[in-house]
Amino acid sequence: MSKFQMFDSVTLNQDIQLHSGGIAPQGTDGAIVEIFKDGEAYLVELFGGWLKLTPEGDMIETSQDDPEAFRDSLDVETLYPHQINLINAHQQSDKQKVKQ
């Protein structure tokens, strides 16, 4: 059985080399977006800082308190259970449960 579920919020418990280059440091937040082989591995979208779009269409750094803020996506990586820790379990709404 899978240790994590779809859309669970997780954090890295070690530095991860990104396929796109660079390193996602320990403590980087992410979300489970795919589960492989009943939890042997997970596809995790890793997030960076908070950004927003300016009226000119540029992305600038901002705080999470900004109503127009969104998280920068660093990369999507295949990770193993020993590389991540649960922050928050995703809660399905009744509407989502009915659609399954």
MOPAC internal coordinates of N, CA, C and O (Angstrom, degrees):
PM7 1SCF
backbone

  N    0.0000 0     0.00 0     0.00 0    0    0    0
  C    1.4561 1     0.00 0     0.00 0    1    0    0
  C    1.5313 1   109.68 1     0.00 0    2    1    0
  O    1.2310 1   120.53 1   -35.45 1    3    2    1
  N    1.3066 1   116.59 1   144.55 1    3    2    1
  C    1.4542 1   122.94 1  -177.09 1    5    3    2
  C    1.5253 1   111.68 1   -70.51 1    6    5    3
  O    1.2310 1   120.81 1   -45.86 1    7    6    5
  N    1.3257 1   116.06 1   134.14 1    7    6    5
  C    1.4653 1   122.29 1   177.79 1    9    7    6
  C    1.5254 1   110.69 1   -71.09 1   10    9    7
  O    1.2310 1   120.57 1   147.39 1   11   10    9
  N    1.3330 1   116.51 1   -32.61 1   11   10    9
  C    1.4598 1   122.78 1  -178.99 1   13   11   10
  C    1.5259 1   109.17 1  -119.82 1   14   13   11
  O    1.2310 1   120.93 1   -21.64 1   15   14   13
  N    1.3281 1   115.83 1   158.36 1   15   14   13
  C    1.4581 1   122.10 1   179.67 1   17   15   14
  C    1.5299 1   109.68 1  -116.78 1   18   17   15
  O    1.2310 1   121.15 1   -15.22 1   19   18   17
  N    1.3340 1   115.40 1   164.78 1   19   18   17
  C    1.4606 1   120.83 1   177.43 1   21   19   18
  C    1.5283 1   110.40 1   -54.06 1   22   21   19
  O    1.2310 1   121.16 1   -44.68 1   23   22   21
  N    1.3179 1   115.38 1   135.32 1   23   22   21
  C    1.4604 1   125.75 1   175.56 1   25   23   22
  C    1.5280 1   114.47 1    70.21 1   26   25   23
  O    1.2310 1   119.82 1  -170.39 1   27   26   25
  N    1.3430 1   117.96 1     9.61 1   27   26   25
  C    1.4628 1   119.77 1   171.28 1   29   27   26
  C    1.5242 1   108.60 1   -61.14 1   30   29   27
  O    1.2310 1   120.73 1   -36.42 1   31   30   29
  N    1.3259 1   116.21 1   143.58 1   31   30   29
  C    1.4644 1   121.96 1   172.63 1   33   31   30
  C    1.5178 1   108.29 1   -86.47 1   34   33   31
  O    1.2310 1   120.93 1   -50.20 1   35   34   33
  N    1.3291 1   115.84 1   129.80 1   35   34   33
  C    1.4613 1   121.14 1  -177.59 1   37   35   34
  C    1.5298 1   109.70 1  -131.79 1   38   37   35
  O    1.2310 1   121.09 1   -12.47 1   39   38   37
  N    1.3289 1   115.53 1   167.53 1   39   38   37
  C    1.4584 1   122.00 1   174.86 1   41   39   38
  C    1.5243 1   108.64 1  -133.60 1   42   41   39
  O    1.2310 1   120.65 1   -33.10 1   43   42   41
  N    1.3118 1   116.37 1   146.90 1   43   42   41
  C    1.4610 1   120.60 1   178.10 1   45   43   42
  C    1.5248 1   109.86 1   -72.92 1   46   45   43
  O    1.2310 1   120.27 1   -43.32 1   47   46   45
  N    1.3241 1   117.09 1   136.68 1   47   46   45
  C    1.4580 1   119.60 1   175.12 1   49   47   46
  C    1.5278 1   111.36 1  -103.50 1   50   49   47
  O    1.2310 1   120.70 1  -168.79 1   51   50   49
  N    1.3331 1   116.26 1    11.21 1   51   50   49
  C    1.4652 1   122.48 1   175.13 1   53   51   50
  C    1.5213 1   108.19 1  -158.97 1   54   53   51
  O    1.2310 1   120.08 1   -18.73 1   55   54   53
  N    1.3227 1   117.44 1   161.27 1   55   54   53
  C    1.4632 1   121.43 1   175.08 1   57   55   54
  C    1.5257 1   109.16 1   -66.69 1   58   57   55
  O    1.2310 1   120.65 1   -37.11 1   59   58   57
  N    1.3431 1   116.37 1   142.89 1   59   58   57
  C    1.4652 1   122.41 1  -179.69 1   61   59   58
  C    1.5312 1   108.96 1  -126.58 1   62   61   59
  O    1.2310 1   120.75 1   -50.99 1   63   62   61
  N    1.3241 1   116.17 1   129.01 1   63   62   61
  C    1.4675 1   121.55 1   173.55 1   65   63   62
  C    1.5289 1   107.99 1   -72.81 1   66   65   63
  O    1.2310 1   120.13 1   -54.56 1   67   66   65
  N    1.3271 1   117.35 1   125.44 1   67   66   65
  C    1.4589 1   121.89 1  -179.57 1   69   67   66
  C    1.5247 1   110.60 1   -87.04 1   70   69   67
  O    1.2310 1   120.77 1   -37.25 1   71   70   69
  N    1.3298 1   116.14 1   142.75 1   71   70   69
  C    1.4654 1   120.80 1   177.11 1   73   71   70
  C    1.5255 1   111.61 1   -63.95 1   74   73   71
  O    1.2310 1   120.91 1   151.12 1   75   74   73
  N    1.3168 1   115.86 1   -28.88 1   75   74   73
  C    1.4659 1   119.83 1  -179.46 1   77   75   74
  C    1.5244 1   112.42 1   -82.75 1   78   77   75
  O    1.2310 1   120.61 1   178.98 1   79   78   77
  N    1.3286 1   116.44 1    -1.02 1   79   78   77
  C    1.4588 1   121.53 1  -177.98 1   81   79   78
  C    1.5165 1   110.61 1   105.44 1   82   81   79
  O    1.2310 1   120.56 1   -27.86 1   83   82   81
  N    1.2986 1   116.53 1   152.14 1   83   82   81
  C    1.4540 1   120.59 1  -179.66 1   85   83   82
  C    1.5193 1   111.77 1    85.18 1   86   85   83
  O    1.2310 1   121.79 1     5.04 1   87   86   85
  N    1.3165 1   114.18 1  -174.96 1   87   86   85
  C    1.4613 1   121.67 1  -177.69 1   89   87   86
  C    1.5171 1   109.29 1  -131.94 1   90   89   87
  O    1.2310 1   120.77 1   -43.30 1   91   90   89
  N    1.3281 1   116.14 1   136.70 1   91   90   89
  C    1.4636 1   121.74 1   169.36 1   93   91   90
  C    1.5248 1   105.76 1   -92.63 1   94   93   91
  O    1.2310 1   119.78 1   -63.18 1   95   94   93
  N    1.3350 1   118.03 1   116.82 1   95   94   93
  C    1.4589 1   119.45 1  -175.37 1   97   95   94
  C    1.5254 1   113.22 1   -75.25 1   98   97   95
  O    1.2310 1   121.54 1   -21.05 1   99   98   97
  N    1.3252 1   114.66 1   158.95 1   99   98   97
  C    1.4633 1   120.79 1   172.75 1  101   99   98
  C    1.5232 1   107.61 1   -49.93 1  102  101   99
  O    1.2310 1   120.26 1   -41.51 1  103  102  101
  N    1.3265 1   117.11 1   138.49 1  103  102  101
  C    1.4596 1   122.01 1  -178.65 1  105  103  102
  C    1.5141 1   114.24 1    95.90 1  106  105  103
  O    1.2310 1   119.97 1   171.79 1  107  106  105
  N    1.3428 1   117.65 1    -8.21 1  107  106  105
  C    1.4628 1   121.00 1   177.20 1  109  107  106
  C    1.5249 1   109.41 1   -65.65 1  110  109  107
  O    1.2310 1   120.59 1   -46.79 1  111  110  109
  N    1.3371 1   116.48 1   133.21 1  111  110  109
  C    1.4621 1   122.01 1   179.25 1  113  111  110
  C    1.5202 1   110.80 1   -83.30 1  114  113  111
  O    1.2310 1   121.29 1   -24.53 1  115  114  113
  N    1.3355 1   115.14 1   155.47 1  115  114  113
  C    1.4505 1   120.55 1   176.72 1  117  115  114
  C    1.5130 1   111.23 1  -159.73 1  118  117  115
  O    1.2310 1   121.02 1     1.54 1  119  118  117
  N    1.3270 1   115.65 1  -178.46 1  119  118  117
  C    1.4623 1   122.41 1   178.44 1  121  119  118
  C    1.5237 1   108.94 1  -137.61 1  122  121  119
  O    1.2310 1   120.72 1   -41.99 1  123  122  121
  N    1.3259 1   116.24 1   138.01 1  123  122  121
  C    1.4607 1   122.02 1   176.34 1  125  123  122
  C    1.5280 1   107.93 1   -70.60 1  126  125  123
  O    1.2310 1   120.17 1   -57.41 1  127  126  125
  N    1.3377 1   117.28 1   122.59 1  127  126  125
  C    1.4649 1   120.41 1   179.08 1  129  127  126
  C    1.5273 1   112.83 1  -117.02 1  130  129  127
  O    1.2310 1   120.04 1   173.09 1  131  130  129
  N    1.3298 1   117.52 1    -6.91 1  131  130  129
  C    1.4671 1   121.90 1   175.24 1  133  131  130
  C    1.5212 1   108.30 1  -161.45 1  134  133  131
  O    1.2310 1   121.29 1   -33.37 1  135  134  133
  N    1.3311 1   115.15 1   146.63 1  135  134  133
  C    1.4656 1   121.81 1   178.50 1  137  135  134
  C    1.5226 1   107.68 1  -118.72 1  138  137  135
  O    1.2310 1   120.76 1   -52.57 1  139  138  137
  N    1.3403 1   116.15 1   127.43 1  139  138  137
  C    1.4583 1   121.62 1  -179.58 1  141  139  138
  C    1.5224 1   110.72 1  -106.85 1  142  141  139
  O    1.2310 1   120.88 1   -44.54 1  143  142  141
  N    1.3392 1   115.92 1   135.46 1  143  142  141
  C    1.4677 1   123.37 1   174.07 1  145  143  142
  C    1.5277 1   112.58 1    46.21 1  146  145  143
  O    1.2310 1   121.14 1  -125.25 1  147  146  145
  N    1.3370 1   115.42 1    54.75 1  147  146  145
  C    1.4636 1   122.72 1   175.68 1  149  147  146
  C    1.5276 1   112.63 1    54.36 1  150  149  147
  O    1.2310 1   120.62 1  -143.59 1  151  150  149
  N    1.3241 1   116.42 1    36.41 1  151  150  149
  C    1.4574 1   120.41 1   173.66 1  153  151  150
  C    1.5143 1   116.00 1    99.85 1  154  153  151
  O    1.2310 1   120.00 1  -169.99 1  155  154  153
  N    1.3397 1   117.61 1    10.01 1  155  154  153
  C    1.4693 1   118.81 1   175.60 1  157  155  154
  C    1.5286 1   110.57 1   -68.00 1  158  157  155
  O    1.2310 1   120.55 1   150.47 1  159  158  157
  N    1.3288 1   116.55 1   -29.53 1  159  158  157
  C    1.4651 1   122.28 1   177.32 1  161  159  158
  C    1.5293 1   108.05 1  -153.63 1  162  161  159
  O    1.2310 1   121.45 1   -16.04 1  163  162  161
  N    1.3307 1   114.84 1   163.96 1  163  162  161
  C    1.4643 1   121.27 1  -177.16 1  165  163  162
  C    1.5213 1   109.66 1  -137.73 1  166  165  163
  O    1.2310 1   120.93 1   -35.59 1  167  166  165
  N    1.3229 1   115.82 1   144.41 1  167  166  165
  C    1.4477 1   120.73 1   169.61 1  169  167  166
  C    1.5246 1   105.55 1   -91.93 1  170  169  167
  O    1.2310 1   120.81 1   -57.78 1  171  170  169
  N    1.3311 1   116.06 1   122.22 1  171  170  169
  C    1.4628 1   121.14 1  -173.93 1  173  171  170
  C    1.5242 1   109.41 1  -123.22 1  174  173  171
  O    1.2310 1   120.57 1   -54.47 1  175  174  173
  N    1.3401 1   116.51 1   125.53 1  175  174  173
  C    1.4587 1   120.48 1   171.10 1  177  175  174
  C    1.5227 1   106.90 1   -82.65 1  178  177  175
  O    1.2310 1   120.73 1   -57.06 1  179  178  177
  N    1.3313 1   116.20 1   122.94 1  179  178  177
  C    1.4630 1   122.00 1  -178.41 1  181  179  178
  C    1.5241 1   109.49 1   -99.57 1  182  181  179
  O    1.2310 1   121.02 1   -42.20 1  183  182  181
  N    1.3329 1   115.65 1   137.80 1  183  182  181
  C    1.4646 1   121.22 1  -174.07 1  185  183  182
  C    1.5201 1   112.30 1  -110.85 1  186  185  183
  O    1.2310 1   121.52 1   -34.66 1  187  186  185
  N    1.3317 1   114.70 1   145.34 1  187  186  185
  C    1.4581 1   122.27 1   174.73 1  189  187  186
  C    1.5158 1   109.92 1  -102.05 1  190  189  187
  O    1.2310 1   121.04 1    38.69 1  191  190  189
  N    1.3211 1   115.61 1  -141.31 1  191  190  189
  C    1.4601 1   121.35 1  -176.90 1  193  191  190
  C    1.5195 1   113.26 1   -78.55 1  194  193  191
  O    1.2310 1   121.84 1     3.24 1  195  194  193
  N    1.3281 1   114.09 1  -176.76 1  195  194  193
  C    1.4630 1   122.07 1  -179.73 1  197  195  194
  C    1.5234 1   109.46 1   -91.16 1  198  197  195
  O    1.2310 1   120.67 1   -45.48 1  199  198  197
  N    1.3329 1   116.33 1   134.52 1  199  198  197
  C    1.4577 1   123.35 1  -178.74 1  201  199  198
  C    1.5205 1   110.16 1  -130.06 1  202  201  199
  O    1.2310 1   121.29 1   -14.92 1  203  202  201
  N    1.3346 1   115.14 1   165.08 1  203  202  201
  C    1.4687 1   120.99 1   168.46 1  205  203  202
  C    1.5120 1   108.04 1  -150.27 1  206  205  203
  O    1.2310 1   121.00 1   -20.16 1  207  206  205
  N    1.3208 1   115.68 1   159.84 1  207  206  205
  C    1.4659 1   122.06 1   177.53 1  209  207  206
  C    1.5210 1   109.66 1   -90.99 1  210  209  207
  O    1.2310 1   120.96 1   -43.62 1  211  210  209
  N    1.3300 1   115.77 1   136.38 1  211  210  209
  C    1.4609 1   120.54 1   174.01 1  213  211  210
  C    1.5284 1   108.10 1   -83.85 1  214  213  211
  O    1.2310 1   119.82 1   -14.26 1  215  214  213
  N    1.3314 1   117.96 1   165.74 1  215  214  213
  C    1.4715 1   119.78 1   176.00 1  217  215  214
  C    1.5360 1   112.92 1   -57.68 1  218  217  215
  O    1.2310 1   120.51 1   155.74 1  219  218  217
  N    1.3424 1   116.62 1   -24.26 1  219  218  217
  C    1.4675 1   120.98 1   179.07 1  221  219  218
  C    1.5242 1   112.11 1   -82.63 1  222  221  219
  O    1.2310 1   120.18 1   173.85 1  223  222  221
  N    1.3317 1   117.27 1    -6.15 1  223  222  221
  C    1.4573 1   121.01 1   179.00 1  225  223  222
  C    1.5151 1   114.87 1    93.06 1  226  225  223
  O    1.2310 1   120.28 1  -171.21 1  227  226  225
  N    1.3314 1   117.07 1     8.79 1  227  226  225
  C    1.4654 1   121.03 1   177.12 1  229  227  226
  C    1.5217 1   109.89 1   -87.65 1  230  229  227
  O    1.2310 1   120.81 1   -30.55 1  231  230  229
  N    1.3403 1   116.06 1   149.45 1  231  230  229
  C    1.4621 1   120.39 1   174.04 1  233  231  230
  C    1.5191 1   108.52 1   -95.83 1  234  233  231
  O    1.2310 1   121.00 1   -48.99 1  235  234  233
  N    1.3363 1   115.70 1   131.01 1  235  234  233
  C    1.4582 1   120.77 1   178.25 1  237  235  234
  C    1.5263 1   108.77 1  -130.04 1  238  237  235
  O    1.2310 1   121.10 1   -24.62 1  239  238  237
  N    1.3386 1   115.51 1   155.38 1  239  238  237
  C    1.4579 1   120.06 1   177.32 1  241  239  238
  C    1.5198 1   109.63 1   -70.51 1  242  241  239
  O    1.2310 1   121.11 1   -32.86 1  243  242  241
  N    1.3255 1   115.48 1   147.14 1  243  242  241
  C    1.4580 1   121.82 1   178.06 1  245  243  242
  C    1.5217 1   107.87 1  -151.24 1  246  245  243
  O    1.2310 1   120.38 1     6.51 1  247  246  245
  N    1.3120 1   116.88 1  -173.49 1  247  246  245
  C    1.4672 1   120.73 1   178.64 1  249  247  246
  C    1.5242 1   109.31 1  -103.24 1  250  249  247
  O    1.2310 1   121.28 1   -17.99 1  251  250  249
  N    1.3216 1   115.15 1   162.01 1  251  250  249
  C    1.4678 1   118.97 1   179.40 1  253  251  250
  C    1.5184 1   111.69 1   -67.15 1  254  253  251
  O    1.2310 1   119.77 1   165.79 1  255  254  253
  N    1.3301 1   118.04 1   -14.21 1  255  254  253
  C    1.4666 1   121.37 1   178.89 1  257  255  254
  C    1.5234 1   112.55 1   -79.76 1  258  257  255
  O    1.2310 1   120.01 1   165.72 1  259  258  257
  N    1.3188 1   117.59 1   -14.28 1  259  258  257
  C    1.4585 1   121.87 1   178.92 1  261  259  258
  C    1.5264 1   108.33 1   -68.47 1  262  261  259
  O    1.2310 1   119.49 1   -54.58 1  263  262  261
  N    1.3356 1   118.58 1   125.42 1  263  262  261
  C    1.4727 1   120.04 1  -177.84 1  265  263  262
  C    1.5300 1   114.08 1   -62.87 1  266  265  263
  O    1.2310 1   119.75 1   162.75 1  267  266  265
  N    1.3318 1   118.07 1   -17.25 1  267  266  265
  C    1.4626 1   121.38 1   179.02 1  269  267  266
  C    1.5301 1   112.47 1   -99.98 1  270  269  267
  O    1.2310 1   120.25 1  -172.25 1  271  270  269
  N    1.3263 1   117.14 1     7.75 1  271  270  269
  C    1.4661 1   121.66 1  -175.24 1  273  271  270
  C    1.5260 1   112.30 1   -74.95 1  274  273  271
  O    1.2310 1   121.43 1   -31.99 1  275  274  273
  N    1.3310 1   114.86 1   148.01 1  275  274  273
  C    1.4624 1   122.29 1   171.38 1  277  275  274
  C    1.5227 1   107.43 1  -144.17 1  278  277  275
  O    1.2310 1   120.84 1   -18.82 1  279  278  277
  N    1.3402 1   116.00 1   161.18 1  279  278  277
  C    1.4644 1   120.42 1  -178.20 1  281  279  278
  C    1.5211 1   110.55 1   -86.13 1  282  281  279
  O    1.2310 1   121.24 1   -42.79 1  283  282  281
  N    1.3234 1   115.23 1   137.21 1  283  282  281
  C    1.4549 1   122.48 1   173.63 1  285  283  282
  C    1.5250 1   108.73 1   -69.87 1  286  285  283
  O    1.2310 1   119.85 1   -45.18 1  287  286  285
  N    1.3101 1   117.89 1   134.82 1  287  286  285
  C    1.4642 1   122.16 1   176.54 1  289  287  286
  C    1.5245 1   108.27 1   -92.70 1  290  289  287
  O    1.2310 1   120.45 1   -63.94 1  291  290  289
  N    1.3441 1   116.75 1   116.06 1  291  290  289
  C    1.4625 1   121.15 1  -179.45 1  293  291  290
  C    1.5172 1   111.85 1   -75.79 1  294  293  291
  O    1.2310 1   121.00 1   133.76 1  295  294  293
  N    1.3314 1   115.70 1   -46.24 1  295  294  293
  C    1.4644 1   121.04 1  -175.02 1  297  295  294
  C    1.5262 1   107.73 1  -178.79 1  298  297  295
  O    1.2310 1   120.97 1   -10.42 1  299  298  297
  N    1.3016 1   115.75 1   169.58 1  299  298  297
  C    1.4648 1   122.47 1   172.11 1  301  299  298
  C    1.5206 1   105.73 1  -120.04 1  302  301  299
  O    1.2310 1   120.58 1   -58.20 1  303  302  301
  N    1.3334 1   116.50 1   121.80 1  303  302  301
  C    1.4627 1   121.67 1  -172.43 1  305  303  302
  C    1.5247 1   111.29 1  -128.49 1  306  305  303
  O    1.2310 1   120.77 1   -31.04 1  307  306  305
  N    1.3259 1   116.13 1   148.96 1  307  306  305
  C    1.4601 1   121.55 1   171.27 1  309  307  306
  C    1.5247 1   107.54 1   -84.18 1  310  309  307
  O    1.2310 1   120.93 1   -58.59 1  311  310  309
  N    1.3292 1   115.83 1   121.41 1  311  310  309
  C    1.4605 1   121.83 1  -177.71 1  313  311  310
  C    1.5191 1   109.92 1  -127.01 1  314  313  311
  O    1.2310 1   121.36 1   -18.23 1  315  314  313
  N    1.3218 1   115.01 1   161.77 1  315  314  313
  C    1.4636 1   122.17 1  -178.42 1  317  315  314
  C    1.5243 1   109.63 1  -110.28 1  318  317  315
  O    1.2310 1   120.20 1   -24.36 1  319  318  317
  N    1.3359 1   117.23 1   155.64 1  319  318  317
  C    1.4667 1   120.34 1  -174.94 1  321  319  318
  C    1.5293 1   114.30 1   -52.12 1  322  321  319
  O    1.2310 1   119.98 1   145.67 1  323  322  321
  N    1.3297 1   117.65 1   -34.33 1  323  322  321
  C    1.4691 1   119.53 1  -178.32 1  325  323  322
  C    1.5311 1   112.87 1   -73.44 1  326  325  323
  O    1.2310 1   119.80 1   172.72 1  327  326  325
  N    1.3377 1   117.98 1    -7.28 1  327  326  325
  C    1.4650 1   121.47 1  -178.41 1  329  327  326
  C    1.5254 1   113.48 1   -97.07 1  330  329  327
  O    1.2310 1   120.08 1   171.47 1  331  330  329
  N    1.3359 1   117.45 1    -8.53 1  331  330  329
  C    1.4686 1   120.76 1  -174.61 1  333  331  330
  C    1.5257 1   111.47 1  -134.66 1  334  333  331
  O    1.2310 1   121.79 1   -26.37 1  335  334  333
  N    1.3371 1   114.18 1   153.63 1  335  334  333
  C    1.4657 1   121.97 1   175.14 1  337  335  334
  C    1.5242 1   108.79 1  -124.89 1  338  337  335
  O    1.2310 1   120.82 1   -32.87 1  339  338  337
  N    1.3127 1   116.03 1   147.13 1  339  338  337
  C    1.4669 1   121.97 1   179.15 1  341  339  338
  C    1.5260 1   110.50 1   -72.79 1  342  341  339
  O    1.2310 1   120.61 1   -46.71 1  343  342  341
  N    1.3310 1   116.44 1   133.29 1  343  342  341
  C    1.4667 1   122.10 1   170.90 1  345  343  342
  C    1.5231 1   108.03 1   -99.21 1  346  345  343
  O    1.2310 1   120.84 1   123.11 1  347  346  345
  N    1.3390 1   116.01 1   -56.89 1  347  346  345
  C    1.4652 1   122.69 1   180.00 1  349  347  346
  C    1.5184 1   109.38 1  -143.23 1  350  349  347
  O    1.2310 1   121.04 1   -46.21 1  351  350  349
  N    1.3150 1   115.61 1   133.79 1  351  350  349
  C    1.4623 1   120.58 1   175.22 1  353  351  350
  C    1.5248 1   108.75 1   -77.47 1  354  353  351
  O    1.2310 1   120.68 1   -41.26 1  355  354  353
  N    1.3216 1   116.31 1   138.74 1  355  354  353
  C    1.4641 1   121.55 1   177.26 1  357  355  354
  C    1.5190 1   108.96 1   -70.01 1  358  357  355
  O    1.2310 1   120.63 1   -46.76 1  359  358  357
  N    1.3119 1   116.40 1   133.24 1  359  358  357
  C    1.4620 1   121.85 1   177.97 1  361  359  358
  C    1.5219 1   108.81 1  -105.97 1  362  361  359
  O    1.2310 1   120.72 1   -58.83 1  363  362  361
  N    1.3357 1   116.23 1   121.17 1  363  362  361
  C    1.4607 1   119.98 1   178.17 1  365  363  362
  C    1.5184 1   109.83 1   -79.21 1  366  365  363
  O    1.2310 1   121.00 1   -40.10 1  367  366  365
  N    1.3210 1   115.69 1   139.90 1  367  366  365
  C    1.4567 1   119.99 1   172.77 1  369  367  366
  C    1.5234 1   108.35 1   -79.26 1  370  369  367
  O    1.2310 1   120.56 1   -17.41 1  371  370  369
  N    1.3113 1   116.54 1   162.59 1  371  370  369
  C    1.4661 1   120.45 1   177.49 1  373  371  370
  C    1.5281 1   110.64 1   -58.71 1  374  373  371
  O    1.2310 1   120.03 1   143.70 1  375  374  373
  N    1.3364 1   117.56 1   -36.30 1  375  374  373
  C    1.4581 1   121.89 1   179.54 1  377  375  374
  C    1.5317 1   110.39 1   -63.43 1  378  377  375
  O    1.2310 1   119.67 1   138.84 1  379  378  377
  N    1.3414 1   118.24 1   -41.16 1  379  378  377
  C    1.4637 1   121.71 1   178.51 1  381  379  378
  C    1.5215 1   110.62 1   -66.16 1  382  381  379
  O    1.2310 1   119.87 1   141.11 1  383  382  381
  N    1.3241 1   117.86 1   -38.89 1  383  382  381
  C    1.4604 1   121.72 1  -178.90 1  385  383  382
  C    1.5221 1   111.04 1   -63.69 1  386  385  383
  O    1.2310 1   120.26 1   141.48 1  387  386  385
  N    1.3381 1   117.10 1   -38.52 1  387  386  385
  C    1.4596 1   121.81 1  -179.05 1  389  387  386
  C    1.5280 1   110.35 1   -66.46 1  390  389  387
  O    1.2310 1   119.76 1   142.65 1  391  390  389
  N    1.3397 1   118.06 1   -37.35 1  391  390  389
  C    1.4650 1   122.16 1  -177.59 1  393  391  390
  C    1.5193 1   112.76 1   -68.98 1  394  393  391
  O    1.2310 1   119.59 1   159.08 1  395  394  393
  N    1.3210 1   118.39 1   -20.92 1  395  394  393
  C    1.4646 1   120.29 1  -176.48 1  397  395  394
  C    1.4740 1   112.90 1   -76.23 1  398  397  395
  O    1.2310 1   120.10 1   180.00 1  399  398  397

